[in-house]
Structure formats: structure tokens, C-alpha cells
Amino acid sequence: MAVNDIPALASAQWRKSSRSSGNGGNCVEVAGNLPDVVGVRDSKDPTGPALVFTPAAWRAFVTEVNNT
């Protein structure tokens, strides 16, 4: 499902991950301004598919990544 097809992401404010390089490499964007979901997408394909997480699941993922 494309980002534009997910109503919850219609008002998403995307920001590039601080872990993404600025040299055109692999870039991940996260929309964390929504109350019920966190969206994650490839910045090189902003109208393409996105992953959608609950805020709790996203926090658990980020915590685990930061602990490794």
C-alpha cells in the first residue's frame, strides 16, 4: 500500500533519520507527529510503500537498536 493510500499518514510530517547519511545513500524518514501511528518510509521513494507501527512498538524498536 502506498503512503498516500494510508489515511493516518495524510498529515504526516516526515523527517530524515539522524542515522541516514547526507550523501544520497540509504535514507529512512520517520513521521512521529501522529497520535496513533509512526510511519517509516524510504526517502528516495516518498510516494511508495511505508511501514506503520504503533508508538509503543516503535519505541521498543528504537530502544533495542540503541542498545546494540
C-alpha positions as a Markdown table, in Angstrom:
| # | Residue | x | y | z |
|---|---|---|---|---|
| 1 | Met | 0.0 | 0.0 | 0.0 |
| 2 | Ala | 1.4 | 3.4 | -1.0 |
| 3 | Val | 1.9 | 6.2 | 1.6 |
| 4 | Asn | -0.9 | 8.2 | 0.0 |
| 5 | Asp | -3.3 | 5.4 | 0.5 |
| 6 | Ile | -3.0 | 5.3 | 4.3 |
| 7 | Pro | -5.3 | 7.9 | 5.7 |
| 8 | Ala | -3.4 | 8.0 | 9.0 |
| 9 | Leu | -0.4 | 9.3 | 7.2 |
| 10 | Ala | -2.2 | 12.0 | 5.2 |
| 11 | Ser | -0.9 | 14.7 | 7.7 |
| 12 | Ala | 2.4 | 13.1 | 8.4 |
| 13 | Gln | 5.4 | 15.4 | 8.9 |
| 14 | Trp | 8.4 | 13.4 | 7.7 |
| 15 | Arg | 11.9 | 13.8 | 9.0 |
| 16 | Lys | 15.0 | 12.1 | 7.9 |
| 17 | Ser | 16.6 | 9.7 | 10.4 |
| 18 | Ser | 19.7 | 11.1 | 12.1 |
| 19 | Arg | 21.4 | 7.8 | 11.2 |
| 20 | Ser | 20.9 | 8.5 | 7.4 |
| 21 | Ser | 23.9 | 9.8 | 5.5 |
| 22 | Gly | 23.7 | 13.0 | 3.6 |
| 23 | Asn | 25.5 | 11.7 | 0.5 |
| 24 | Gly | 22.5 | 10.2 | -1.3 |
| 25 | Gly | 22.8 | 6.8 | 0.4 |
| 26 | Asn | 20.1 | 4.8 | 2.1 |
| 27 | Cys | 17.8 | 7.2 | 3.9 |
| 28 | Val | 14.9 | 6.5 | 6.2 |
| 29 | Glu | 12.3 | 9.0 | 7.0 |
| 30 | Val | 10.0 | 8.8 | 10.1 |
| 31 | Ala | 6.7 | 10.5 | 10.8 |
| 32 | Gly | 6.3 | 10.7 | 14.5 |
| 33 | Asn | 3.8 | 13.6 | 14.7 |
| 34 | Leu | 0.7 | 11.4 | 14.5 |
| 35 | Pro | -1.1 | 10.3 | 17.7 |
| 36 | Asp | -1.9 | 6.6 | 16.8 |
| 37 | Val | 0.9 | 5.6 | 14.4 |
| 38 | Val | 4.5 | 6.1 | 13.5 |
| 39 | Gly | 5.3 | 5.9 | 9.8 |
| 40 | Val | 8.6 | 4.9 | 8.2 |
| 41 | Arg | 9.5 | 5.2 | 4.6 |
| 42 | Asp | 12.3 | 5.3 | 2.1 |
| 43 | Ser | 13.2 | 8.9 | 1.4 |
| 44 | Lys | 14.1 | 8.1 | -2.2 |
| 45 | Asp | 10.5 | 6.8 | -2.8 |
| 46 | Pro | 8.3 | 9.2 | -0.8 |
| 47 | Thr | 5.1 | 8.1 | -2.6 |
| 48 | Gly | 5.9 | 4.4 | -2.3 |
| 49 | Pro | 5.1 | 2.0 | 0.5 |
| 50 | Ala | 5.5 | 2.8 | 4.1 |
| 51 | Leu | 5.7 | 0.8 | 7.3 |
| 52 | Val | 3.3 | 1.7 | 10.0 |
| 53 | Phe | 3.9 | 1.0 | 13.7 |
| 54 | Thr | 2.1 | 1.7 | 16.9 |
| 55 | Pro | 4.0 | 4.2 | 19.0 |
| 56 | Ala | 4.8 | 1.6 | 21.6 |
| 57 | Ala | 6.2 | -0.8 | 19.0 |
| 58 | Trp | 8.3 | 2.0 | 17.5 |
| 59 | Arg | 9.7 | 2.9 | 20.9 |
| 60 | Ala | 10.6 | -0.7 | 21.6 |
| 61 | Phe | 12.3 | -1.0 | 18.3 |
| 62 | Val | 14.4 | 2.2 | 18.7 |
| 63 | Thr | 15.3 | 1.2 | 22.3 |
| 64 | Glu | 16.5 | -2.2 | 21.1 |
| 65 | Val | 18.5 | -0.7 | 18.2 |
| 66 | Asn | 20.1 | 1.8 | 20.6 |
| 67 | Asn | 21.1 | -1.0 | 23.0 |
| 68 | Thr | 23.0 | -2.9 | 20.3 |
